[in-house]
Amino acid sequence: MHSVARNQLRAFIERIERLEEEKKTVADDIKDVYGEAKSMGFDSKILRKVIAIRKQDADERMEQEAVLDTYLQALGMIPAVDAEA
């Protein structure tokens, strides 16, 4: 039984190591794509924001935008919206 547990542990560790290596490869590929986009004149920071926004649920995104607008209005960074208009 002890040998079986050791073999299972080793198998899990090796799988995790392979996946970590694949993750690193994918991360490097993503970095390369951002670099390519940047060389074509696109802003990497904005691309990252667009990707983050696309991951969000539409309702979640609208809620966050509403809260952001409220904060910006409170700080006087954007004009307040007249609710009666």
Secondary structure, DSSP 4 states (H G I P E B T S, - for coil): -HHHHHHHHHHHHHHHHHHHHHHHHHHHHHHHHHHHHHHTT--HHHHHHHHHHHHS-HHHHHHHHHHHHHHHHHTTSSPPP-TT-
